[in-house]
Amino acid sequence: MRFTEEQTALRDSLRRMTNEQIKPIAGEVDDNDRFPVEWKKLFGEMGLLQMWVPEEYGGPGGDLVSVCIAKEETARGSLAASTLVCNNSIGLILPVMHFGTEAQKEKYLRLSASGQVVAAVAMTEPQAGSDVAGMKTRAVRQADGSYVVNGMKNWITWGEVADYVLLFAKTGDGPAHENISAFLVDTKTPGFRVGRKERKMGRNGAPNNELYFENMVLPSDALVGEEGKGFTACMRILDLNRPTIGASALGLAQEAFELSVAYCKERKAFGKSIGQFQGMQFKLADMAMKLEAARQMLYGICEEIDAGDYSRLQTIASMSKCYVTDVAMEVTTEAVQIFGGNGYSKEYPLERMMRDAKVLQIIEGTNEIHRMVIGRNLVR
Ligand SMILES: Cc1cc2nc3c(=O)[nH]c(=O)nc-3n(C[C@H](O)[C@H](O)[C@H](O)COP(=O)(O)OP(=O)(O)OC[C@H]3O[C@@H](n4cnc5c(N)ncnc54)[C@H](O)[C@@H]3O)c2cc1C
């Protein structure tokens, strides 16, 4: 697809920003696994935390194509940075936009528009990852309409720095689509506690934590959407957000590919540049074809969703996430190979990109689950 003039300008300015502000410290953020406060401040000032908040609530608005451009460009520097960009979309902005009351929109969309809050999404539990319905965290409604929540979540991105958490909890027994509810939790609420931080392979700088909810009392207006309908709502939100995971993957892969082409031209072996060897050219050709297919697919799907056509939403959302993240894993792995020993060295960014690409095949529904969704819809 062709970007509009505005989208092209956004891409170009973000590419400059990534080169100047993200790439120089990306390796250090990864090495120290530290939350990059300077990026949070910068992205808030640039409007990158609040993309998608409608103008009527003080936000910049934004379409899926633009959000994906932001995700892609920043991922060229760091996956942690790209994760932070538009991070609040699934934790605050999309659920409130689609399922919130007018009062919730006024409060949370305006807060998001300030660019100063970070939201997390808490669904996963130790025994309930792909099988979300297996969650044990419970919210019990009291006579006055408030809820008492008990349970724990793990792997929650931004857990230790989040101001708000979109929490999924059981409010009844029986099928998930009738018994899981969504709540917006202010992390200053008594009974909320941050637990262990995960030590992980990649995407360092974007912390993951256990979260505990111990006799935590939530007011009735913390509920988002109808009681018991949180599961269905969350699936819709995740579908709307899924192409953005593909966009981060595309940015990682594009950067790894461009670095590989440059390296093939400059690195010498047996008296010539390694780019002269057919074995290397075949690798580059395969990477280029996969990237081209992934790019056309991703932005084509974004265009369809932006046009308001949700008739194939579930299938194409799964395709955009699954295919592009698989391509990113393949391309970054080949890039490490092209760089030889240097690809394996922390002096170069390739090994970080390969480690980072891996997580994108696991989060927001594993790629096995997405193949299952696509396949199921094909034979329905
Ligand atoms: C870095 C990181 C960040 C994360 N951030 C968050 C977050 O912010 N919020 C949150 O709630 N969660 C988060 N998660 C959790 C993530 O969503 C889960 O790890 C993911 O859904 C997979 O669940 P699981 O780890 O329990 O794997 P499991 O569900 O146990 O799956 C194990 C394996 O079995 C396969 N499998 C499972 N069921 C099927 C099936 N029916 N058919 C075929 N294969 C199947 C899976 O594909 C996988 O390969 C994060 C995870 C990571 C690693």
The ligand as a Tripos MOL2 file, in Angstrom:
@<TRIPOS>MOLECULE
LIG
   53    58     1     0     0
SMALL
NO_CHARGES

@<TRIPOS>ATOM
      1 C1          7.4890  -11.3120   27.4750 C.3       1 LIG1
      2 C2          6.0770  -11.7010   27.7600 C.ar      1 LIG1
      3 C3          5.1390  -10.7060   27.9850 C.ar      1 LIG1
      4 C4          3.8250  -11.0440   28.3390 C.ar      1 LIG1
      5 N1          2.9350  -10.0390   28.6430 N.ar      1 LIG1
      6 C5          1.7000  -10.3610   29.1050 C.ar      1 LIG1
      7 C6          0.8010   -9.3340   29.5540 C.ar      1 LIG1
      8 O1          1.1170   -8.1420   29.5180 O.2       1 LIG1
      9 N2         -0.4110   -9.7190   30.0300 N.ar      1 LIG1
     10 C7         -0.8060  -11.0240   30.0920 C.ar      1 LIG1
     11 O2         -1.9220  -11.2800   30.5320 O.2       1 LIG1
     12 N3          0.0310  -12.0210   29.6650 N.ar      1 LIG1
     13 C8          1.2640  -11.7330   29.1910 C.ar      1 LIG1
     14 N4          2.1360  -12.7210   28.7720 N.ar      1 LIG1
     15 C9          1.7110  -14.1150   28.8320 C.3       1 LIG1
     16 C10         1.4220  -14.6920   27.4420 C.3       1 LIG1
     17 O3          0.2150  -14.1520   26.9700 O.3       1 LIG1
     18 C11         1.3910  -16.2120   27.5630 C.3       1 LIG1
     19 O4          2.7110  -16.6500   27.8340 O.3       1 LIG1
     20 C12         0.8820  -16.8550   26.2860 C.3       1 LIG1
     21 O5         -0.4950  -16.6050   26.1270 O.3       1 LIG1
     22 C13         1.0840  -18.3650   26.2820 C.3       1 LIG1
     23 O6          0.6060  -18.9300   27.4660 O.3       1 LIG1
     24 P1          1.5390  -19.9260   28.3080 P.3       1 LIG1
     25 O7          2.8570  -19.2900   28.4840 O.co2     1 LIG1
     26 O8          0.7850  -20.3310   29.5170 O.co2     1 LIG1
     27 O9          1.7310  -21.1720   27.3570 O.3       1 LIG1
     28 P2          0.7480  -22.4150   27.2450 P.3       1 LIG1
     29 O10        -0.6400  -21.9580   27.0510 O.co2     1 LIG1
     30 O11         1.0210  -23.3350   28.3770 O.co2     1 LIG1
     31 O12         1.2690  -23.0640   25.9040 O.3       1 LIG1
     32 C14         2.4120  -23.9090   25.8410 C.3       1 LIG1
     33 C15         2.5430  -24.4230   24.3960 C.3       1 LIG1
     34 O13         1.3840  -25.1770   24.0480 O.3       1 LIG1
     35 C16         0.7930  -24.6460   22.8780 C.3       1 LIG1
     36 N5         -0.6560  -24.7960   22.9440 N.ar      1 LIG1
     37 C17        -1.4840  -24.4490   23.9720 C.ar      1 LIG1
     38 N6         -2.7520  -24.7200   23.6540 N.ar      1 LIG1
     39 C18        -2.7410  -25.2340   22.3950 C.ar      1 LIG1
     40 C19        -3.7470  -25.7010   21.4850 C.ar      1 LIG1
     41 N7         -5.0390  -25.6880   21.8190 N.pl3     1 LIG1
     42 N8         -3.3750  -26.1660   20.2720 N.ar      1 LIG1
     43 C20        -2.0500  -26.1870   19.9250 C.ar      1 LIG1
     44 N9         -1.0510  -25.7590   20.7300 N.ar      1 LIG1
     45 C21        -1.4000  -25.2860   21.9410 C.ar      1 LIG1
     46 C22         1.2030  -23.1900   22.8530 C.3       1 LIG1
     47 O14         1.1280  -22.6540   21.5440 O.3       1 LIG1
     48 C23         2.6260  -23.2650   23.3840 C.3       1 LIG1
     49 O15         3.5090  -23.5970   22.3490 O.3       1 LIG1
     50 C24         3.4290  -12.4100   28.4050 C.ar      1 LIG1
     51 C25         4.3790  -13.4090   28.1140 C.ar      1 LIG1
     52 C26         5.6740  -13.0790   27.8130 C.ar      1 LIG1
     53 C27         6.6710  -14.1810   27.5350 C.3       1 LIG1
@<TRIPOS>BOND
     1     1     2 1
     2     2     3 ar
     3     2    52 ar
     4     3     4 ar
     5     4     5 ar
     6     4    50 ar
     7     5     6 ar
     8     6     7 ar
     9     6    13 1
    10     7     8 2
    11     7     9 ar
    12     9    10 ar
    13    10    11 2
    14    10    12 ar
    15    12    13 ar
    16    13    14 ar
    17    14    15 1
    18    14    50 ar
    19    15    16 1
    20    16    17 1
    21    16    18 1
    22    18    19 1
    23    18    20 1
    24    20    21 1
    25    20    22 1
    26    22    23 1
    27    23    24 1
    28    24    25 2
    29    24    26 1
    30    24    27 1
    31    27    28 1
    32    28    29 2
    33    28    30 1
    34    28    31 1
    35    31    32 1
    36    32    33 1
    37    33    34 1
    38    33    48 1
    39    34    35 1
    40    35    36 1
    41    35    46 1
    42    36    37 ar
    43    36    45 ar
    44    37    38 ar
    45    38    39 ar
    46    39    40 ar
    47    39    45 ar
    48    40    41 1
    49    40    42 ar
    50    42    43 ar
    51    43    44 ar
    52    44    45 ar
    53    46    47 1
    54    46    48 1
    55    48    49 1
    56    50    51 ar
    57    51    52 ar
    58    52    53 1
@<TRIPOS>SUBSTRUCTURE
     1 LIG1         1 GROUP 0 **** ****
